[in-house]
Amino acid sequence: MTAQAFSAWASCRETVACRICASARFTPYLEARGFTIVQCSACGLRYVNPQPSIAELQQIYTVFDQGSQWRSGEEHFNLGVRSAILRFKKMGSVLDIGSGAGNFLRCMRQAGFSIYGVEPSRAGSAYAVSEHKIKTFNGTIEAFLSSARHRQFDVVTMLNVLEHLKDPAAVLCQTRTLLHEEGILVVVVPDARFHAVIGQTRRRLGVPDPFWMNTERHPLVGFDPPHHLYSFEPRTIVRLLEHCGLRVLRVQNAPVIFNEDRWKNVAKVILRAFSEVLHRLTRGHLVLGYSTLVIAQEQ
Ligand SMILES: [Zn+2]
């Protein structure tokens, strides 16, 4: 969809307070594609504000649901997330929220886990069922939560999902109820701080479109309105999880997802190596990378 198409919806958008700290004070951070990303003056969370209505989001995702978003080259990412999980859970049941075509769940099944998916896209869930024989609930996480009825899992994953949700705090608070006692929640979100450093450096150098907002195949997706309504970084995602009654067990750089663009993949490998060096040099204190993986448990 074009910025012009989005602007037709502008009058239906709603200004919201910060979902982490409830502060209504914010400053504009970035204007892109007919949307404004603001930064909370209290906790630093960056988010789209005013936010699209449910009707506008449905329109956006109807266009998105063409099947073309199913990525190839996910294997490296899936194996990396699986090994992070295996440090805490060696077996059990996994629920993947936003399970797409089921590639990650298939990877978990190969390690002996029982698997279940929730996916709002009809094309994605149909593919997961027909190609991978994965039990998949075709609907939103909100609809699944109201239908799940006390079903619980050892591992619940939300991989590149939270940034898309209109109210991630409400969903996370309810998602806790899906965890078995000692169950773990695994979250991956883009690291906005990392993408901000690159974008702001390009802006200072006078590069036009420093955040690649106006290119079709933008190489960085830290800021991606309107698909990404929130742009987390390690400190804000940790704060959100704690706000929702979760205890954070581990924060690390997430493995990267490769695609068909070879140069972009090379850039990702270099950036990932840079992130790992920073992480090691600071003895694990600095997590600054393409995206962040967090493991949490009920408090
Ligand atoms: Zn805030």
Boltz pocket constraint, residues with backbone or C-beta under 6 A from the ligand:
constraints:
  - pocket:
      binder: B
      contacts: [[A, 18], [A, 19], [A, 20], [A, 21], [A, 22], [A, 23], [A, 40], [A, 41], [A, 42], [A, 43], [A, 44], [A, 45]]
      max_distance: 6.0
